[in-house]
Amino acid sequence: MEVQIVDRIFDDAAAQVMGLREQMVCVMIHSGSRGLGYQVCDDALRDLRNVPAHYGIELPDRQLVCAPVNSPQGEHYLGAMRAAINCALANRQILTQIVRDAFTAVAPAAALPLLYDVSHNTCKVE
């Protein structure tokens, strides 16, 4: 968690939409699935190592793996990734409440609305 101050606004219209103004205190929570996402990736690299060749897929790097999304391997990986993303979301929600409680204990009028919440390791069907 980081406590931050908005020291400059570069896009007035965007800042207004997000409710940001100069000298405003903000909190950034940078947390994810506490290792679950890493484990999913590590497992996928191991379990999917020979899968691309099975489907006739050539990849440019040994650190890359893949599987058709509707294959048993793809469905397994997508399910594991979704579990990690859900864990990360729940973790950030809990941490957000703990931060809000800490801030309001010191400054009862403090408001910490959620600006945005995003998982940076997200697997999507596109």
DONU-541249 format. One record per atom (N, C-alpha, C, O): residue in one letter; x, y, z. Coordinates in steps of 0.001 Angstrom, whole numbers, plus 524288, in hexadecimal, padded with zeros to 5 digits. Atoms other than C-alpha are relative to their C-alpha. Layout:
N
AXYZ/...
% end
This chain:
126
M803437FB7580000/M800008000080000/M80376804D280000/M807638050A802C5/E7FD3C7FB0580024/E804C380DA17FCC4/E7FC2880469800F9/E7F7E9804887FEB8/V802F87FB2D7FF5C/V7FF7981A7A801C1/V8028F803F07FC5F/V8074B804C37FC97/Q7FDF67FC8E80408/Q800EE824497F6C1/Q7FD3F8054A8002D/Q7F8EC805CA80236/I802397FAC78008F/I7FE94832B67F430/I7FFD0801407FA2C/I8039D8005C7F75E/V8005D7FE418056D/V7F9A9837BF7E724/V802D58053D7FFBF/V800E780928801C2/D7FD0B7FB1A80028/D80405841F27E444/D7FF33803117FAF7/D80027807C77FAD1/R801127FD49804EA/R800648450F7D629/R7FB837FD507FD30/R7FADA7F8907FD8C/I80428801FA80360/I7F4BE8436B7CD3E/I801A3801147FA62/I802C6805877F8F5/F7FE797FF688057A/F7F806841097BF05/F7FB4C8003E7FC53/F7FBA78026C7F80D/D804B7800118032F/D7EA3C83EFC7B9D1/D7FB71801908037D/D7F9467FE5580651/D804177FDEF7FC91/D7E026847A37C082/D7FAD77FD1C7FF71/D7F8477FBF780358/A80502802A2800E5/A7D46F840EE7BA42/A800027FA8780264/A7FC3D7F8FC804F3/A7FFB08054E7FDCC/A7D8F3833417BE07/A8002B8003C805F5/A7FD9C7FD1E80892/A7FFA97FF7C7FA4A/A7DC70837A87CBD7/A7FAAC8014680252/A7F9447FF4780676/Q8052D7FE827FE11/Q7CF0983DB07CD77/Q7FC577FB4380006/Q7F9717FA6F803C5/V80348804AE80045/V7C841831327C90D/V801537FC398046B/V7FDDF7F9BC806A7/M7FE46803A77FBEF/M7D05A8295E7D2C2/M7FFC48026280579/M800C97FFB380955/G8005E7FD7A7FAE9/G7CE6B833497DDAA/G805498015380263/G805BB801CD80727/L7FAC57FEC67FE1A/L7DCE38366E7DEBD/L80111805D27FFB6/L7FF558087D7FC1B/R7FE547FA8480009/R7E284843AB7E244/R805668004E80283/R806FB7FCCC80565/E7FAC47FF547FDD5/E7EFEA848D47E5D4/E7FFDC80015805F5/E7FC2D8020E80857/Q7FF41800727FA52/Q7F4908464F7F3C8/Q7FC577FC0580291/Q7FC277FBA38075C/M803758040A7FDF3/M7EA9F83B697F54C/M803517FB57801B4/M807207F9F27FF1F/V7FD6D804C17FE24/V7EF0582FA07FD37/V7FD467FB567FD88/V7F87A7FAF67FD8A/C8020A804CC80265/C7ED64822A47F63E/C802EA7FB5880247/C807397FBE580458/V7FD88804D67FE45/V7F075814B77F9DC/V8000B7FC367FB74/V7FC147FB717F8D9/M7FFA88040980407/M7F55E80A877F057/M801347FAD2802B7/M804F57FA60805AF/I7FF14805497FE05/I7F44C7FC467F3F8/I801C77FCBE7FB62/I7FEDB7FBEA7F7A7/H7FDD08032C80435/H7FD0B7F4077EB71/H800C97FA8B80227/H804EA7F94180441/S7FFBD8054E7FE06/S7FA1C7E6247EF04/S7FCC17FC887FC7D/S7F8F17FE327FA13/G802C6803AF8034D/G7F5AE7DA447E804/G7FE687FB3280305/G7FC297FB8580742/S801E2804F77FDE6/S7F3687CC147EAE4/S803BF7FD81803E2/S803187F8F780555/R7FC59801DA7FC0B/R7FEBE7CAB27F46D/R802AC7FAE67FE72/R8030F7F74780197/G7FD078047C801D6/G806347C0D87EC38/G7FCD77FC0E7FCE1/G7FF1D7F8E27FA11/L80328803BF802E5/L7FAC07B9417E69D/L800AA800C67FA1D/L801237FCF77F737/G7FF3F7FEED8058F/G7FC357BFFC7D964/G805417FE047FE0E/G805A17FBE17F9C3/Y7FACF801F680171/Y80AB37BCBF7D928/Y7FFDF7FA117FF8C/Y802187F7D87FBE9/Q8004F805B380013/Q807A87AE907DC53/Q7FD057FE127FB3C/Q7FE867FA317F8D2/V803008016A804AF/V7FD727ADEE7D183/V80380800637FB30/V803747FCEA7F7DD/C7FC777FF4780470/C8077E7B3397C7E4/C804287FBBA7FFE8/C8052D7F9657FBD4/D7FBEC804027FFA6/D812177A9F07CC9C/D7FDD37FAAC7FE6E/D800557F7CA7FB82/D8027C804F78015D/D808D279E5A7CB96/D7FEC87FFC47FA2A/D7FF8B7FBBB7F7A9/A801637FFE480594/A804547A28D7BE0A/A804D17FF457FC9A/A804A37FC6C7F8BB/L7FB2F800A38030F/L8123D7A3B57B8FC/L801A77FA477FFE0/L803797F8547FBE0/R7FE9C805877FFB4/R814A1795D37BD8A/R7FBFF7FC927FD25/R7FD6D7F94A7F9EE/D804178037680208/D8079278FBA7B9D9/D7FEDE800C87FA32/D7FD387FD207F78B/L801527FEDD80573/L805FD7965B7AC9E/L804BE7FFF27FC60/L804478014E7F7C9/R7FB2B7FFCF80309/R8140A794F67A7EE/R7FF887FD4B7FAB0/R8016B7FF657F6CC/N8005F802EE804E9/N810C878ACF79D70/N7FABD8008D7FD41/N7F9E47FE3E7F91F/V8053F7FF7A8022F/V802C978EEA79AC8/V7FFE9802ED7FAC6/V7FD29801347F73A/P800417FD4980505/P8054E798E178FE0/P8015A7FC797FB5C/P7FEB37FCA27F75A/A7FE7C8038980444/A80C3B78EAD7877C/A7FBA77FC207FED1/A7FACE7FABB7FA4B/H80457803B0800BB/H800C97855E7899B/H7FBC88025B7FC79/H7F9397FF8D7F985/Y803F07FD4E8032B/Y7F7EE78F8E7833C/Y8025D802A77FB30/Y7FFAE805987F87E/G7FD737FDBF80491/G801C779373778C6/G8012A805CE80083/G8014C808A07FC9E/I7FEE97FA7B7FEFE/I804E07A08C77F11/I805DF8009D800ED/I8082A7FDD98041F/E7FA797FECE7FF3A/E812AD7A60677DEC/E8007780520802F8/E7FDF6808FE80197/L7FF3B7FB4D7FCD7/L817177AFDF7881A/L805A8801D47FF94/L809307FE9B7FF0A/P7FABC7FDE9800BC/P822EE7B8ED78730/P803917FF9E804C5/P8083E800AD8045B/D7FCE57FFF17FB36/D8277D7B71D79541/D7FE7F7FB5C8036A/D7F9E57FA05803CD/R80108804807FC8E/R828CB7AB8979E95/R7FCD680180804D1/R7FA3C7FE2E80720/Q802E57FE407FB67/Q822ED7B3B37A983/Q7FA3A800F47FED2/Q7F7388024880255/L805797FF618016E/L816247B49C7A207/L7FD737FAAC7FF6D/L7FFCB7F7017FD62/V8031D804B6800BD/V80BBE7AA387A283/V7FA76801BA7FEB6/V7F8F48062B7FFC5/C805717FEBE80119/C7FDCB7A9B479DDD/C7FD127FAF77FEEA/C7FF5A7F6C67FE52/A80378804528016A/A7F24F7A0E979B20/A7FAFC802767FDFB/A7F985806AF7FFC0/P805147FDF7801A6/P7E5927A2E5793D4/P7FC6A8008C804C2/P7FC387FD1480816/V803197FEDB7FB5F/V7DC187A8E879D83/V7FBDC7FBD380116/V7FA7C7FAF38059C/N80407803FB7FF3B/N7D1ED79E2A79B4D/N802347FA88800B8/N7FF3E7F6C58012C/S7FD9D8051C7FF0B/S7DBA97931979D17/S7FFE57FEE4805DC/S7FF3A80281808F6/P7FFC7801307FA62/P7DC6A78BE87AA22/P8044E80322802C3/P8038B8050C8071B/Q7FBA57FD277FD9F/Q7E994792637ACB5/Q7FEBE805DC8006B/Q7FFE48085580461/G801717FA7D7FFEA/G7E48979FEA7A91F/G7FBE88012880418/G7FC4580516806D7/E804147FF3F7FC10/E7D87B79E787B19B/E8023C7FFAE80581/E800B1802A9808F2/H7FD86800867FAE0/H7E0D579A017BD10/H80307804F88015F/H8028E80702805B3/Y7FCE47FB4C7FF15/Y7EA157A59A7BBA1/Y7FC7C804BD800F8/Y7FD6A807BE8049B/L803867FB8F7FF5B/L7DF127AF707BA0C/L7FD547FFD380558/L7FCB4803DF807DE/G80261800897FACE/G7D8777AA1D7C64E/G803C38016C8045A/G802498040B8081A/A7FC0D7FEC27FC09/A7E50D7AB0E7CE21/A80121805DC80021/A801A88082880452/M7FF0D7FA6480039/M7E7817B8F07C967/M7FB6B803078025E/M7FC3B806D480532/R804917FD557FDCF/R7D9A77BCFE7CCD8/R7FFE77FF83805EF/R7FE5F80331808A1/A7FFBE800A87FA4D/A7DB697B7667DA87/A803FE803C380257/A802FE8062280666/A7FBFF7FC677FE18/A7E7E77BF507DC3F/A7FE14805A47FFB5/A7FF08808B48034B/I8020F7FAAC80094/I7E1417CBAC7D72E/I7FBE28010E80432/I7FBC98054B80676/N803F17FF597FBE8/N7D5CF7C9937E086/N80294800958055A/N800D9803BB8088C/C7FD227FF967FB1B/C7DF597C7937EBBE/C802648057080089/C80223807D2804B5/A7FD9F7FACE7FFEA/A7E66F7D4287E823/A7FBEA804348010F/A7FCDE807CC8041C/L804307FC387FF2E/L7D9A17DBB77E786/L7FE3B7FFF1805B6/L7FDAE804138081B/A801AC800677FA88/A7D54D7D6A67F4E1/A8043280229803A6/A802F9804D280777/N7FBB17FE117FCCF/N7E2B97D99B7FA8E/N8000C805FC8000B/N800968085F8042F/R7FFFC7FA4980040/R7E2397E7B77F5C8/R7FB3580254802BA/R7FB978067F80517/Q804A77FE0C7FD4A/Q7D4537E9667FAED/Q800D47FFF4805EC/Q7FF55803A88089A/I7FEEE800557FA61/I7D8917E4E68087F/I803EF8043180195/I8032B806EA80579/L7FC117FC087FEC9/L7E4A57ED9380845/L7FDB3805817FFB4/L7FF0B808DE802DE/T802887FAE380083/T7DC647F91A803B8/T7FCE08013C804E8/T7FD1E8059D806E1/Q803127FF057FB48/Q7D34E7F79480F4E/Q8038380100804B1/Q8025680461807E7/I7FC537FF257FBAB/I7DEC77F68E818C5/I8024B805877FFB3/I802C68082E803AE/V7FDE57FAB2800B4/V7E4958031B8130D/V7FBDC8040C80160/V7FD04807DE8040E/R804347FC487FEBA/R7D77580A15813E9/R7FF3680057805E9/R7FEA28049C8080A/D800A78000B7FA4F/D7D5FE805ED82222/D8046F802F6802AD/D80380805EC80658/A7FB7F7FD537FDAE/A7E3C080AC78254E/A7FFA8805E67FF2B/A800AE808EC802C3/F800667FA6A80115/F7E193817E281EB2/F7FBA8802858032F/F7FC6F806B980563/T8045C7FD947FD26/T7D45381A5882506/T800E57FFDE805E2/T7FE87802F5808B5/A7FEAA7FFF37FA6F/A7D9E3816CB83267/A80313804EB8015D/A802A3806EB805B7/V7FCD27FB4F7FF28/V7E33C8225B830ED/V7FD2B804DE7FE1C/V7FD76808F980099/A802CB7FB9680256/A7DAEB82B3682861/A7FA817FE2F7FEA4/A7F9937FC607FA48/P805488021E800CE/P7CC6E827BE829EE/P7FD3D801DB7FB0B/P7F9E57FF177F8F9/A802927FDFA804B6/A7C8738303D81E5A/A8029E7FE1B7FAFF/A800E47FF757F6B7/A7FD2D801D5804A9/A7D2018296C8152A/A7FC667FCB37FC94/A7F98E7F94E7FE72/A8030080317803D0/A7CBA482425808EF/A803EA7FD9E7FC39/A80720800617F9F3/L7FC80802AF8039F/L7D2CA81A20800E5/L7FCC47FCF87FC01/L7FC757F82E7FC43/P802FB802C680402/P7CA2A8171B7F534/P803B57FD097FC62/P8082C7FE9F7FB93/L7FCE180319803A6/L7CF1D80CD47EBD5/L80036802CF7FAC5/L7FC2B804077F876/L7FF557FD7D80516/L7D4AC813267DFB0/L7FFD77FBE17FBB9/L7FCEB7FC6D7F7F1/Y800468046880397/Y7D75B8067F7D861/Y8029A7FB4A80277/Y805B57FBCE8061A/D7FDC6804E57FE1B/D7DAED7F8637DAC9/D800FF7FCA37FB3D/D7FD687FB717F846/V7FEAC803298048A/V7E20C7F05F7D0C8/V8042F7FC0980178/V807D67FD3D8045C/S7FBF1803F47FF66/S7E9B57E3C37D0D7/S803BA800807FB74/S8020F800C77F6F3/H7FC477FF498044D/H7F6297E5177C91C/H801697FAE27FD49/H803807FB047F8F5/N7FF278050B802A8/N7F7647D6967C60B/N7FAAB7FD9D7FEFA/N7F8B57FA7580207/T8054A801AA80141/T7EA837D4187BF76/T800097FCC47FAF6/T802AE7FE177F72B/C8008B8035C80495/C7E7127C9567B5E8/C7FA72800A07FDFD/C7F6B77FF74800C9/K805307FEFF80230/K7DBBE7CCC77ACED/K7FF4A7FD007FAEA/K803047FBFC7F80E/V801578024D80514/V7D4E17C61D7A1BF/V7FF058048E7FC50/V7FB8D807BF7FD41/E800917FBB1803C6/E7D65C7CF4B7961F/E7FF947FDCB7FA88/E7FF14800C07F6C5/
% end
